[in-house]
Amino acid sequence: MGQSLMKFTPGADAHKEKEIGAKIEECYDKYFGGQHKEWNFTEFSRAISQTVEEINEKLGNTQFRVPSVEVLQKAYDNHHKGKGKNLKKEEFNMILREVMLNTGFTGFGSKDVIFYIFGIPAAALFIKNVVAPRAVPNEVFIPGVTSATVFLLSKLNKL
C-alpha cells in the first residue's frame, strides 16, 4: 500500500515526467537515430505506436492510448518542418507530447482494479459456498480475501 502513497508526494509527477522523457529519447535513438533514410508516414506511425507501447510498459498502471491516424498526421505535419529531411529529436518530442495530450489515458487500469477488488472476493465466496460452506465463517472469509486481493494488487503495482 505504500506505493500508492507515492502518488501524493511532491515531485512524483516530475519523476514520472523524467521517466517518460528518458523513454522518448531512448525510442528516438532506437527508431530514428543513426538511420539516414527517408521515412514515410506508415513507418513513422508504427514507430510512434511502438513508443507509446514502451512508455505504457515503463509506467505500469498509467496507460496512454495509441493515437489515431488523423491526430498523428496533423501533429506530424505541424511539427516536422523539413520535408525530406531526417526527423529531429525536438520534433519527435513535440509530436509525442501533442499526441499524448490529445489522446489521453485509457480507463482500463481503474476498471481492472475495481473488477479485482469486488470480483475476486465475490467469486471466492461463491466457490467457498459451493465446496465447503461451513469451513470458514463469511465474516472472516470475505475481509480476508479482499485484503489478500488488495495486497496482491499493491505488490503488482496495480494500485
C-alpha positions as protocol buffer text, in pm:
chain_id: "A"
residue {
  index: 1
  type: MET
  ca { x: 0 y: 0 z: 0 }
}
residue {
  index: 2
  type: GLY
  ca { x: 299 y: 228 z: 39 }
}
residue {
  index: 3
  type: GLN
  ca { x: 337 y: 255 z: -338 }
}
residue {
  index: 4
  type: SER
  ca { x: 3 y: 435 z: -368 }
}
residue {
  index: 5
  type: LEU
  ca { x: 122 y: 699 z: -120 }
}
residue {
  index: 6
  type: MET
  ca { x: 391 y: 794 z: -371 }
}
residue {
  index: 7
  type: LYS
  ca { x: 115 y: 948 z: -584 }
}
residue {
  index: 8
  type: PHE
  ca { x: 61 y: 1214 z: -316 }
}
residue {
  index: 9
  type: THR
  ca { x: 425 y: 1301 z: -255 }
}
residue {
  index: 10
  type: PRO
  ca { x: 561 y: 1622 z: -404 }
}
residue {
  index: 11
  type: GLY
  ca { x: 776 y: 1560 z: -706 }
}
residue {
  index: 12
  type: ALA
  ca { x: 616 y: 1229 z: -805 }
}
residue {
  index: 13
  type: ASP
  ca { x: 484 y: 1384 z: -1128 }
}
residue {
  index: 14
  type: ALA
  ca { x: 827 y: 1531 z: -1204 }
}
residue {
  index: 15
  type: HIS
  ca { x: 984 y: 1187 z: -1158 }
}
residue {
  index: 16
  type: LYS
  ca { x: 726 y: 1032 z: -1392 }
}
residue {
  index: 17
  type: GLU
  ca { x: 788 y: 1309 z: -1645 }
}
residue {
  index: 18
  type: LYS
  ca { x: 1162 y: 1235 z: -1634 }
}
residue {
  index: 19
  type: GLU
  ca { x: 1090 y: 865 z: -1692 }
}
residue {
  index: 20
  type: ILE
  ca { x: 874 y: 949 z: -1992 }
}
residue {
  index: 21
  type: GLY
  ca { x: 1135 y: 1189 z: -2130 }
}
residue {
  index: 22
  type: ALA
  ca { x: 1410 y: 929 z: -2095 }
}
residue {
  index: 23
  type: LYS
  ca { x: 1195 y: 667 z: -2269 }
}
residue {
  index: 24
  type: ILE
  ca { x: 1113 y: 910 z: -2553 }
}
residue {
  index: 25
  type: GLU
  ca { x: 1484 y: 979 z: -2609 }
}
residue {
  index: 26
  type: GLU
  ca { x: 1562 y: 608 z: -2599 }
}
residue {
  index: 27
  type: CYS
  ca { x: 1290 y: 535 z: -2856 }
}
residue {
  index: 28
  type: TYR
  ca { x: 1407 y: 820 z: -3077 }
}
residue {
  index: 29
  type: ASP
  ca { x: 1757 y: 676 z: -3079 }
}
residue {
  index: 30
  type: LYS
  ca { x: 1620 y: 327 z: -3147 }
}
residue {
  index: 31
  type: TYR
  ca { x: 1385 y: 421 z: -3432 }
}
residue {
  index: 32
  type: PHE
  ca { x: 1527 y: 740 z: -3584 }
}
residue {
  index: 33
  type: GLY
  ca { x: 1884 y: 786 z: -3463 }
}
residue {
  index: 34
  type: GLY
  ca { x: 2164 y: 680 z: -3691 }
}
residue {
  index: 35
  type: GLN
  ca { x: 1932 y: 596 z: -3979 }
}
residue {
  index: 36
  type: HIS
  ca { x: 1962 y: 824 z: -4274 }
}
residue {
  index: 37
  type: LYS
  ca { x: 1671 y: 704 z: -4479 }
}
residue {
  index: 38
  type: GLU
  ca { x: 1362 y: 898 z: -4562 }
}
residue {
  index: 39
  type: TRP
  ca { x: 1068 y: 785 z: -4351 }
}
residue {
  index: 40
  type: ASN
  ca { x: 721 y: 754 z: -4493 }
}
residue {
  index: 41
  type: PHE
  ca { x: 419 y: 817 z: -4275 }
}
residue {
  index: 42
  type: THR
  ca { x: 338 y: 447 z: -4228 }
}
residue {
  index: 43
  type: GLU
  ca { x: 680 y: 371 z: -4081 }
}
residue {
  index: 44
  type: PHE
  ca { x: 660 y: 685 z: -3870 }
}
residue {
  index: 45
  type: SER
  ca { x: 318 y: 595 z: -3725 }
}
residue {
  index: 46
  type: ARG
  ca { x: 442 y: 243 z: -3648 }
}
residue {
  index: 47
  type: ALA
  ca { x: 741 y: 389 z: -3458 }
}
residue {
  index: 48
  type: ILE
  ca { x: 508 y: 621 z: -3263 }
}
residue {
  index: 49
  type: SER
  ca { x: 281 y: 330 z: -3172 }
}
residue {
  index: 50
  type: GLN
  ca { x: 579 y: 127 z: -3054 }
}
residue {
  index: 51
  type: THR
  ca { x: 699 y: 423 z: -2847 }
}
residue {
  index: 52
  type: VAL
  ca { x: 359 y: 465 z: -2679 }
}
residue {
  index: 53
  type: GLU
  ca { x: 355 y: 93 z: -2605 }
}
residue {
  index: 54
  type: GLU
  ca { x: 702 y: 108 z: -2448 }
}
residue {
  index: 55
  type: ILE
  ca { x: 603 y: 410 z: -2237 }
}
residue {
  index: 56
  type: ASN
  ca { x: 298 y: 219 z: -2115 }
}
residue {
  index: 57
  type: GLU
  ca { x: 519 y: -76 z: -2020 }
}
residue {
  index: 58
  type: LYS
  ca { x: 758 y: 155 z: -1834 }
}
residue {
  index: 59
  type: LEU
  ca { x: 487 y: 335 z: -1637 }
}
residue {
  index: 60
  type: GLY
  ca { x: 286 y: 29 z: -1544 }
}
residue {
  index: 61
  type: ASN
  ca { x: -60 y: 140 z: -1435 }
}
residue {
  index: 62
  type: THR
  ca { x: -80 y: 465 z: -1636 }
}
residue {
  index: 63
  type: GLN
  ca { x: -184 y: 380 z: -1988 }
}
residue {
  index: 64
  type: PHE
  ca { x: -177 y: 615 z: -2287 }
}
residue {
  index: 65
  type: ARG
  ca { x: -399 y: 550 z: -2584 }
}
residue {
  index: 66
  type: VAL
  ca { x: -240 y: 481 z: -2920 }
}
residue {
  index: 67
  type: PRO
  ca { x: -314 y: 784 z: -3138 }
}
residue {
  index: 68
  type: SER
  ca { x: -548 y: 775 z: -3435 }
}
residue {
  index: 69
  type: VAL
  ca { x: -402 y: 824 z: -3781 }
}
residue {
  index: 70
  type: GLU
  ca { x: -568 y: 1167 z: -3822 }
}
residue {
  index: 71
  type: VAL
  ca { x: -427 y: 1304 z: -3495 }
}
residue {
  index: 72
  type: LEU
  ca { x: -84 y: 1165 z: -3576 }
}
residue {
  index: 73
  type: GLN
  ca { x: -88 y: 1305 z: -3930 }
}
residue {
  index: 74
  type: LYS
  ca { x: -187 y: 1650 z: -3802 }
}
residue {
  index: 75
  type: ALA
  ca { x: 88 y: 1651 z: -3538 }
}
residue {
  index: 76
  type: TYR
  ca { x: 343 y: 1525 z: -3791 }
}
residue {
  index: 77
  type: ASP
  ca { x: 250 y: 1799 z: -4040 }
}
residue {
  index: 78
  type: ASN
  ca { x: 257 y: 2068 z: -3769 }
}
residue {
  index: 79
  type: HIS
  ca { x: 595 y: 1983 z: -3621 }
}
residue {
  index: 80
  type: HIS
  ca { x: 806 y: 1821 z: -3895 }
}
residue {
  index: 81
  type: LYS
  ca { x: 917 y: 2125 z: -4091 }
}
residue {
  index: 82
  type: GLY
  ca { x: 1189 y: 1979 z: -4311 }
}
residue {
  index: 83
  type: LYS
  ca { x: 1009 y: 1753 z: -4557 }
}
residue {
  index: 84
  type: GLY
  ca { x: 1255 y: 1503 z: -4694 }
}
residue {
  index: 85
  type: LYS
  ca { x: 1494 y: 1561 z: -4403 }
}
residue {
  index: 86
  type: ASN
  ca { x: 1551 y: 1338 z: -4103 }
}
residue {
  index: 87
  type: LEU
  ca { x: 1321 y: 1386 z: -3807 }
}
residue {
  index: 88
  type: LYS
  ca { x: 1497 y: 1585 z: -3535 }
}
residue {
  index: 89
  type: LYS
  ca { x: 1482 y: 1486 z: -3169 }
}
residue {
  index: 90
  type: GLU
  ca { x: 1300 y: 1809 z: -3075 }
}
residue {
  index: 91
  type: GLU
  ca { x: 1038 y: 1748 z: -3345 }
}
residue {
  index: 92
  type: PHE
  ca { x: 989 y: 1390 z: -3224 }
}
residue {
  index: 93
  type: ASN
  ca { x: 945 y: 1515 z: -2864 }
}
residue {
  index: 94
  type: MET
  ca { x: 690 y: 1777 z: -2968 }
}
residue {
  index: 95
  type: ILE
  ca { x: 494 y: 1530 z: -3181 }
}
residue {
  index: 96
  type: LEU
  ca { x: 477 y: 1275 z: -2899 }
}
residue {
  index: 97
  type: ARG
  ca { x: 375 y: 1535 z: -2641 }
}
residue {
  index: 98
  type: GLU
  ca { x: 96 y: 1667 z: -2863 }
}
residue {
  index: 99
  type: VAL
  ca { x: -25 y: 1318 z: -2949 }
}
residue {
  index: 100
  type: MET
  ca { x: -26 y: 1204 z: -2586 }
}
residue {
  index: 101
  type: LEU
  ca { x: -211 y: 1512 z: -2467 }
}
residue {
  index: 102
  type: ASN
  ca { x: -475 y: 1477 z: -2741 }
}
residue {
  index: 103
  type: THR
  ca { x: -538 y: 1105 z: -2698 }
}
residue {
  index: 104
  type: GLY
  ca { x: -536 y: 1099 z: -2317 }
}
residue {
  index: 105
  type: PHE
  ca { x: -547 y: 797 z: -2090 }
}
residue {
  index: 106
  type: THR
  ca { x: -744 y: 476 z: -2107 }
}
residue {
  index: 107
  type: GLY
  ca { x: -973 y: 390 z: -1821 }
}
residue {
  index: 108
  type: PHE
  ca { x: -883 y: 22 z: -1823 }
}
residue {
  index: 109
  type: GLY
  ca { x: -649 y: 45 z: -1522 }
}
residue {
  index: 110
  type: SER
  ca { x: -918 y: 166 z: -1285 }
}
residue {
  index: 111
  type: LYS
  ca { x: -1178 y: -75 z: -1426 }
}
residue {
  index: 112
  type: ASP
  ca { x: -941 y: -366 z: -1372 }
}
residue {
  index: 113
  type: VAL
  ca { x: -872 y: -267 z: -1012 }
}
residue {
  index: 114
  type: ILE
  ca { x: -1242 y: -230 z: -932 }
}
residue {
  index: 115
  type: PHE
  ca { x: -1313 y: -563 z: -1100 }
}
residue {
  index: 116
  type: TYR
  ca { x: -1041 y: -735 z: -898 }
}
residue {
  index: 117
  type: ILE
  ca { x: -1133 y: -579 z: -563 }
}
residue {
  index: 118
  type: PHE
  ca { x: -1503 y: -669 z: -594 }
}
residue {
  index: 119
  type: GLY
  ca { x: -1496 y: -964 z: -835 }
}
residue {
  index: 120
  type: ILE
  ca { x: -1235 y: -1187 z: -674 }
}
residue {
  index: 121
  type: PRO
  ca { x: -1394 y: -1186 z: -326 }
}
residue {
  index: 122
  type: ALA
  ca { x: -1740 y: -1248 z: -477 }
}
residue {
  index: 123
  type: ALA
  ca { x: -1611 y: -1538 z: -688 }
}
residue {
  index: 124
  type: ALA
  ca { x: -1418 y: -1681 z: -394 }
}
residue {
  index: 125
  type: LEU
  ca { x: -1729 y: -1660 z: -174 }
}
residue {
  index: 126
  type: PHE
  ca { x: -1936 y: -1838 z: -437 }
}
residue {
  index: 127
  type: ILE
  ca { x: -1677 y: -2115 z: -471 }
}
residue {
  index: 128
  type: LYS
  ca { x: -1646 y: -2148 z: -92 }
}
residue {
  index: 129
  type: ASN
  ca { x: -2022 y: -2176 z: -51 }
}
residue {
  index: 130
  type: VAL
  ca { x: -2040 y: -2450 z: -316 }
}
residue {
  index: 131
  type: VAL
  ca { x: -1740 y: -2651 z: -195 }
}
residue {
  index: 132
  type: ALA
  ca { x: -1732 y: -2607 z: 185 }
}
residue {
  index: 133
  type: PRO
  ca { x: -1995 y: -2365 z: 316 }
}
residue {
  index: 134
  type: ARG
  ca { x: -1916 y: -2411 z: 686 }
}
residue {
  index: 135
  type: ALA
  ca { x: -1535 y: -2432 z: 671 }
}
residue {
  index: 136
  type: VAL
  ca { x: -1470 y: -2061 z: 739 }
}
residue {
  index: 137
  type: PRO
  ca { x: -1733 y: -1809 z: 851 }
}
residue {
  index: 138
  type: ASN
  ca { x: -1823 y: -1547 z: 589 }
}
residue {
  index: 139
  type: GLU
  ca { x: -1744 y: -1266 z: 836 }
}
residue {
  index: 140
  type: VAL
  ca { x: -1379 y: -1376 z: 833 }
}
residue {
  index: 141
  type: PHE
  ca { x: -1354 y: -1509 z: 480 }
}
residue {
  index: 142
  type: ILE
  ca { x: -1471 y: -1203 z: 283 }
}
residue {
  index: 143
  type: PRO
  ca { x: -1241 y: -947 z: 454 }
}
residue {
  index: 144
  type: GLY
  ca { x: -952 y: -1194 z: 433 }
}
residue {
  index: 145
  type: VAL
  ca { x: -992 y: -1250 z: 58 }
}
residue {
  index: 146
  type: THR
  ca { x: -1042 y: -876 z: -3 }
}
residue {
  index: 147
  type: SER
  ca { x: -729 y: -793 z: 198 }
}
residue {
  index: 148
  type: ALA
  ca { x: -531 y: -1058 z: 12 }
}
residue {
  index: 149
  type: THR
  ca { x: -653 y: -915 z: -320 }
}
residue {
  index: 150
  type: VAL
  ca { x: -552 y: -560 z: -224 }
}
residue {
  index: 151
  type: PHE
  ca { x: -214 y: -686 z: -101 }
}
residue {
  index: 152
  type: LEU
  ca { x: -153 y: -871 z: -429 }
}
residue {
  index: 153
  type: LEU
  ca { x: -258 y: -567 z: -637 }
}
residue {
  index: 154
  type: SER
  ca { x: -23 y: -343 z: -441 }
}
residue {
  index: 155
  type: LYS
  ca { x: 266 y: -588 z: -486 }
}
residue {
  index: 156
  type: LEU
  ca { x: 197 y: -594 z: -861 }
}
residue {
  index: 157
  type: ASN
  ca { x: 190 y: -210 z: -864 }
}
residue {
  index: 158
  type: LYS
  ca { x: -169 y: -203 z: -989 }
}
residue {
  index: 159
  type: LEU
  ca { x: -283 y: 30 z: -709 }
}
